[in-house]
């Protein structure tokens, strides 16, 4: 015979044993409403900030590569002129 090893936890047990307890406490205090998803506007705002951050970082990397290429070209020209 196989035994069923599934354990059923109540919300209070999970809240007490995990960090979700803090979230549950905030939800019960009224700061967060876990029953309703965030609005599309809030989600789009967060996503937009993340995408802006990604593009800014990529832009900085591109500028650094461009600057390093120009520095390298100037060094090569000086070496050729010295010969």
C-alpha positions in Angstrom: 0.0 0.0 0.0 1.2 3.5 -0.8 1.0 6.2 1.8 -0.2 9.7 1.0 2.6 11.9 2.2 0.9 15.2 1.3 0.8 17.6 4.2 -1.9 20.2 4.3 -0.9 23.6 5.7 -3.2 26.3 6.8 -2.6 29.9 5.8 -1.6 30.7 9.4 0.9 27.9 9.5 2.5 29.0 6.2 2.5 32.6 7.4 4.3 31.7 10.6 6.9 29.4 8.9 7.9 31.5 5.9 8.7 35.1 4.9 5.3 35.2 3.3 4.1 35.8 6.8 5.3 39.3 6.5 3.4 39.8 3.3 0.3 38.2 4.8 0.6 40.6 7.8 0.8 43.5 5.4 -2.2 42.2 3.5 -4.3 41.8 6.6 -3.3 45.3 7.7 -4.7 46.7 4.5 -1.4 47.9 2.9 -1.6 45.2 0.2 -4.6 43.6 -1.3 -3.5 40.1 -2.5 -6.9 39.3 -3.8 -6.8 41.9 -6.6 -4.0 42.0 -9.2 -2.1 45.3 -9.8 -3.7 47.5 -12.4 -2.4 47.5 -15.9 -1.1 51.1 -15.5 1.0 50.2 -12.5 2.4 47.1 -14.3 3.2 49.2 -17.4 4.9 51.8 -15.3 7.2 49.3 -13.6 7.9 47.6 -16.9 8.7 50.9 -18.5 11.2 51.8 -15.8 12.9 48.5 -16.2 13.1 48.8 -20.0 14.4 52.3 -19.7 17.1 51.0 -17.3 18.1 48.3 -19.7 18.4 50.8 -22.6 20.4 53.2 -20.5 22.9 50.5 -19.6 23.2 49.3 -23.2 23.8 52.9 -24.3 26.5 53.4 -21.7 28.2 50.2 -22.9 28.0 51.3 -26.5 29.5 54.7 -25.7 32.4 53.0 -23.8 33.1 50.7 -26.7 33.0 53.6 -29.1 35.4 55.6 -26.9 37.8 52.7 -26.5 37.8 52.2 -30.3 38.7 55.8 -30.9 41.5 55.7 -28.3 42.9 52.6 -30.0 42.8 54.2 -33.4 44.7 57.3 -32.2 47.4 55.0 -30.7 47.8 53.2 -34.0 48.2 56.4 -35.9 50.9 57.6 -33.5 52.8 54.3 -34.0 52.6 54.6 -37.8 53.8 58.2 -37.7 56.8 57.3 -35.5 58.0 54.7 -38.0 
